Amino acid sequence: MYNPKSHDADEFISNEEVLASLAYAEDNKNNIELIEKILEKARLKKGLSHREAIVLLNCENQEKNEEIFKLANEIKQDFYGNRIVLFAPLYLSNYCVNGCVYCPYHAKNKHIARKKLTQEEIKREVIALQDMGHKRLAIESGEDPINNPIEYILESIKTIYSVKHKNGAIRRVNVNIAATTVENYRKLHEAGIGTYILFQETYNKKSYEELHPTGPKHNYKYHTEAMDRAMQGGIDDVGLGVLFGLESYKYEFTALLMHAEHLEAAFGVGPHTISVPRIRKADDIDPEAFDNGIDDDIFAKIVACIRIAVPYTGMIVSTRESEKCRERLLHLGVSQVSGGSKTSVGGYFNPMPENENSAQFDVEDRRPLDEVIRWLMKLGYLPSFCTACYGSGRTGERFMEICKGQQIHNFCHPNAIMTLDEYLQDYASDETKKVGENLISKEVEALENPEIKAVVKKNLDKISKGERNFKF
């Protein structure tokens, strides 16, 4: 039944293959000879199969686990350097017809405050986000064909791109909305979206159907095959993710990598991003009601093993996680984080009173963006607001070729320096600006290509005089 090239979800996410892989990993969790052989392959930095990766995740040998963590950090540095991309979610509407038991937006929740932003309200939200310094958004919306049709999403994207406030501009809109048709994905592509993101929640079909008892999301195959339709609609950057805590983490990890392998086999382009959210408390949701929660140590190893198995992908951790947890994951493969996030509808311009909560989940890291930026820089990371690859057409297969060749540094690093300087000039506090100027000075001097260094210095001078949006 298992066929990674198939477009049938029951074949490219074969339950039998997942279970066989888990049994294989259990049998070999202390097979040092095999584990070392897998690590030797991993050191080539070309990725691993799902079976090889789950063996590493299952490994109980402390010495080998330390090698896994060290290798994950090396691969992150080789592919993405010390850059960390910043973004924020923008919730358009929490109207939803689905019955997802882990989400407060479910249709039976009658006491959550329902809200749908008008286009004028979206403009106010975007201005608030621009005034924080954001350039990249991920729009979110519940599934409701009446309140949130594709026409509303398309109009909202157009509105977001149209807002120019002071030096602010949203240069990339990623979209996280429900599975839809090839025709609608084509419309999203034509609207100029960045990445289409859709979390699977769980790849276990039986659990999936139980967790989604009502609504269109109940259809496991339609949901799981959404990325295929997105690709067929012209969207070549897609983002995968599961919600850890709903099902066995080993099952989810294995199936997630199988999905990545499927996209490579069927389309020649793997996932642009992989997100790793854990279930969190929300309006009427108690995470303790789910018995598959994972602790921070397991979570860290999952991130490290994904980084080793899929070295080219961007890895995202959101403000669901605490500052302490996020700092740990940055060393193990994460390359994108959200900052200053609100998970309620209208939460940036006009936060709703707590007794009228419209948030999808509780945020653990509540620090403002400026503090997150300063924190990253003090840890030695280079915060980036770069969207140059999207703006220059370096997406899909073209991006993957550059990234897999470990050449993305030639574009992303100088672009990160310049976008950070824009942030410092336009939005940073005095303390953050001081830290950032010292970091930029060091990063510019560390640029190895003299021609690139000269251009960056020239552009930094132009940025200081008010010009914006330079890119390699």
DAQUI-V836791 format. One line per field, one symbol per residue. ss: DSSP state (h for helix, s for strand, l for the rest). phi: phi as a letter, one per 40 degrees, with the letter a starting at -180 (. if undefined). psi: psi as a letter, one per 20 degrees, with the letter a starting at -180 (. if undefined). A space follows every 50 residues. Layout:
ss->???
phi->???
psi->???
This chain:
ss->llllllllhhhhllhhhhhhhhhhhhhllllhhhhhhhhhhhlllllllh hhhhhhhhlllhhhhhhhhhhhhhhhhhhhllssssssssssslllllls lllllllllllllllsllhhhhhhhhhhhhhhlllssssssllllllllh hhhhhhhhhhhhlssllssllssssslllllhhhhhhhhhlllllsslll slllhhhhhhhslllhhhlhhhhhlhhhhhhhlllllsssssssllllhh hhhhhhhhhhhhhhhhhlllllsssssslllsllslhhhllllllhhhhh hhhhhhhhhllllsssslllllhhhhhhhhlllllsssllllllllllll lllhhhllllllllllllhhhhhhhhhhlllssslllhhhhllllhhhhh hhhhllllhhhhhhhhhhhhhhhhhhlllhhhhhhhhhhhhhhhhhlllh hhhhhhhhhhhhhhllllllll
phi->.cacccbcdcbcbcdccccccccccccbcbccccccccccccccgbgbcc ccccccccdbcccccccccccdcccdcccbgccbcbaacbccabcabcbd cbbccdccccbcccabccccccdccccccccchcbbbbcbaccacccbcd cccccccdcdcccbbfccaccabcbbbcdacddccccccccgccbcbacc gaccdccdcccbcbgccccdccccccccccccchcbbbbcibbchcadcc ccdccdccccccccccbgbcccabbbcbcbcadbbbcccbbbcbccccdc cdccccdccbccccbbbccdccdccccccdcbicbbbcagcbbbcgccca dcddcbcbccacccccccddccccdccccgcbcbbcbccccbgcbfcccc cccccfbcdcbcccccdccccddccbbccdccccccccccdccccccccc ccdcccccccccccchcagcac
psi->hpoiiqjphihimphghghhghgghghjijnhggghgghgghiikjrqrh gghhgghipiogghhhhggghgggggghhibjpopqrqqoohqjpqirkp iipiiqhioiiqopqpprhhhgghggggghihjqipqoqqqroohghlrh hggghggggghiooocjqpoipoqpnrqpargghhhhgghikrepppoph fqiogggghhimhqrhihngggghjhhghgghjioioqprqrnpihrphh gggghghhgghghghhijoaphqpqlqqprqagkpohiipkkqqrhgggg hggghggghmhiqppppajhqrggghgghhijipipqqpkqpjqokiggn pqqhjlpjqhrppgnjqrghhggggghhijqnppkpkhgghjjmrchggh ggghjkjhhhghghhgghhghgghhhiqrgghggghhggggghghiphoh gggggggghhhhghjiqrlqq.
